[in-house]
């Protein structure tokens, strides 16, 4: 029987990240595949701060002119 168990190595033993349906002291063979580390939980706050800094920057002439946002622009020959 094969099953996949997500676990972390605490320096001494593999600790499952979720309950495992195996009897206590059941012999198993472990094959490890190293996964990239998960982003820290506060990563969302860091990304939000970076987004706010980006949005606070001036456009320096890179904006879209107001007339380009008009619905009728597709029929306009100013482009």
ZAKOL-123144 format. One record per residue (C-alpha): residue in one letter; x, y, z; residue number from 1; chain. Coordinates in pm, whole numbers. Layout:
N
LOTOR A X Y Z NUM A $
...
//
This chain:
79
LOTOR X 0 0 0 1 A $
LOTOR X 128 348 -88 2 A $
LOTOR X 28 684 59 3 A $
LOTOR X 168 1034 49 4 A $
LOTOR X 222 1212 380 5 A $
LOTOR X 331 1575 393 6 A $
LOTOR X 575 1620 680 7 A $
LOTOR X 849 1845 816 8 A $
LOTOR X 1186 1737 948 9 A $
LOTOR X 1241 1890 1292 10 A $
LOTOR X 1612 1800 1303 11 A $
LOTOR X 1548 1462 1458 12 A $
LOTOR X 1228 1311 1316 13 A $
LOTOR X 971 1362 1044 14 A $
LOTOR X 658 1526 1186 15 A $
LOTOR X 339 1485 978 16 A $
LOTOR X 152 1803 886 17 A $
LOTOR X -186 1626 911 18 A $
LOTOR X -325 1316 1086 19 A $
LOTOR X -193 985 949 20 A $
LOTOR X -414 676 929 21 A $
LOTOR X -154 420 1041 22 A $
LOTOR X -136 203 1352 23 A $
LOTOR X 119 304 1617 24 A $
LOTOR X 461 140 1565 25 A $
LOTOR X 373 37 1208 26 A $
LOTOR X 697 -16 1012 27 A $
LOTOR X 710 199 698 28 A $
LOTOR X 961 291 429 29 A $
LOTOR X 1006 666 389 30 A $
LOTOR X 1106 822 58 31 A $
LOTOR X 1168 1198 91 32 A $
LOTOR X 1112 1461 -177 33 A $
LOTOR X 1232 1806 -73 34 A $
LOTOR X 968 2076 -132 35 A $
LOTOR X 1041 2450 -146 36 A $
LOTOR X 973 2622 183 37 A $
LOTOR X 630 2781 216 38 A $
LOTOR X 601 3158 230 39 A $
LOTOR X 567 3295 582 40 A $
LOTOR X 214 3385 691 41 A $
LOTOR X 300 3757 711 42 A $
LOTOR X 412 3750 346 43 A $
LOTOR X 71 3892 248 44 A $
LOTOR X 143 4203 457 45 A $
LOTOR X 484 4245 293 46 A $
LOTOR X 332 4212 -55 47 A $
LOTOR X 54 4455 37 48 A $
LOTOR X 310 4714 153 49 A $
LOTOR X 505 4671 -173 50 A $
LOTOR X 186 4719 -374 51 A $
LOTOR X 100 5037 -180 52 A $
LOTOR X 453 5174 -244 53 A $
LOTOR X 415 5097 -614 54 A $
LOTOR X 75 5265 -635 55 A $
LOTOR X 207 5574 -455 56 A $
LOTOR X 467 5636 -727 57 A $
LOTOR X 386 5907 -983 58 A $
LOTOR X 320 5790 -1337 59 A $
LOTOR X 568 6040 -1485 60 A $
LOTOR X 379 6077 -1810 61 A $
LOTOR X 313 5705 -1850 62 A $
LOTOR X -59 5733 -1786 63 A $
LOTOR X -344 5682 -2026 64 A $
LOTOR X -490 6011 -2156 65 A $
LOTOR X -848 6077 -2045 66 A $
LOTOR X -982 6071 -2402 67 A $
LOTOR X -845 5715 -2446 68 A $
LOTOR X -1080 5596 -2173 69 A $
LOTOR X -1390 5716 -2357 70 A $
LOTOR X -1620 5451 -2495 71 A $
LOTOR X -1621 5622 -2832 72 A $
LOTOR X -1240 5604 -2858 73 A $
LOTOR X -1252 5298 -3085 74 A $
LOTOR X -1417 5519 -3349 75 A $
LOTOR X -1177 5808 -3295 76 A $
LOTOR X -891 5875 -3537 77 A $
LOTOR X -666 6055 -3281 78 A $
LOTOR X -466 5738 -3213 79 A $
//
